[in-house]
Amino acid sequence: MTPTTKVRFTPRIFSGIQPSGGLTLGNYLGALKRFAALQGGEAETIYCLVDLHAITVWQDPETLRRNIREAAAAFMAAGVDPRQSILFNQSQVSAHAEMAWLFNTVARVGWMYRMTQFKDKAGKNTENVSLGLLAYPALMAADILTYQATAVPVGEDQKQHLELTRDIAAKFNHDYGVEQFPLTEPLIEGVATRVMSLRDGSRKMSKSDPSDASRINLTDSADAIAQKIRKARTDAEPLPGNIDGLKDRPEARNLVNIYAALADETPDQVLVRFQGQGFGAFKPALAELAVTSLEPITRRMNDYLADPAEIDRILGAGAVRADEIATPILERTKEIMGLLRTRP
């Protein structure tokens, strides 16, 4: 069977962040800042705290609840407006879990074993990790396709998951001769979609790095931010006049990219301004920019976190709005598959 009707899907952007605590500058530049910028356009924006993904490895319940609220506070502090966007946590909308099971019957086991992130997290312990860790790409596809999202802002390291989502959508549409799901497009843009460690420019900035000096946390004080940038690994060469001159200088390129992303400039624009100067001049300028950009976010995060009941109210209201979109799409999917409708 092949699809016979061309469907025009409502423009809709979906993305999510796992509430694992310790959000960093990388999360801000690679995700939160971009999420805020996408609001108010043609596409509806839906942002989710993917707590069901978090529990693919064991979580302390109280810590998880705290991390969900902290991530929600970070979204809003970074400019995501719950009146313009839908902001909620995944487990409050049961359509995600239901659609994930339906997609478990569409996706192939081989697709799951090929996922790089599963290999990285499972290592040699593949027999003892949770089934959820293997199957979670089907849940990720459900997160996206339950809203028939037409685009997802992703970093380079998430492209494989979106390709799998497209594979699941294409196979479902082909198997049932429908156009129920769009082939969601990636939104990969910006100069710092992948922010690297301040100690090793070949590795992604991560909260799991043993060295706190490798990252800037969104909860860091102004003094801590400035000190980490001053101590960031660099080299002795002056800055060139264009980005091609940083090809073999990963730490230098990372700092220039961070500056460019914070200043909403291109790396070449930054390099023209600092051409010929060393890091003795560049690092103080970057530290000042980073503090100016991040200190208000930290302050707003703390304001939100002072009222956890209000965070819970906002997430609950977002879940109601998300469910209004998700439930009809889920019910139609079940009907297509021959399952009896459970709602009128």
Secondary structure, DSSP 8 states (H G I E B T S, - for coil): ----S------EEEEEE---S--BHHHIIIIIHHHHHTTTSSSEEEEEE-HHHHTTS---HHHHHHHHHHHHHHHHHTT--TTTSEEEEGGG-THHHHHHHHHHTTS-HHHHHT-HHHHHHHTT-TTTS-HHHHHHHHHHHHHHHTTT-SEEE--GGGHHHHHHHHHHHHHHHHHHTS--S---EEE--STTSS-B-SS-TTSB--TTSS-GGG--BTT--HHHHHHHHHTS---SS---SSGGGGTT-HHHHHHHHHHHHHHT--HHHHHHHHTT--HHHHHHHHHHHHHHHHHHHHHHHHHHHT-HHHHHHHHHHHHHHHHHHHHHHHHHHHHHTT---S--
